[in-house]
Amino acid sequence: MKRIFLPLLLFFFFVFEGTVMQVVAPENYGSELVLVPRFTMVIIVLVAIYHSIPKAVVYAIVTGLLYDIIYTDLVGVYMFSMAITAYIVGQSAKIIHVNVIVGLLLTMIAIAILDFQVYGLYTLVGIVQLPIKLFLYERLFPSLILNSGFFILMFFPIRKLIDKID
């Protein structure tokens, strides 16, 4: 039961992030800001930091494939981006001592890396024609604030779950 709980939690947050923003999205209320929840990526980063990099990469590949199939027309972008981001952050965590503040910083860096990879690949293919300034101010910075709040709420419960799995 311990081994299945983390993938089920990831699946729950995958579904949750797809539904919660349809209700509370700022663009529904006239704002130009776009909040992109990356709740599953936050959990994957915590797995990469505190549990196992290979498991985090597998979770990232599966979750990224689900993102690609459900939300995008181009298969492989999220799958590649999430997997490489989880690997980079997991390897970075081996170098430094990770506490809650460093974990938050690594998570925000991971989300920024993920969003820049997706933005870059979509711009390269020609799907997105959004200037970088608008991407930063209307999409990336608000998303980082949203996901840092999620990290703060979920850090200790997820860390305790990971410790029980170990």
Beta strands, then each sheet from edge to edge (+ up, - down):
end
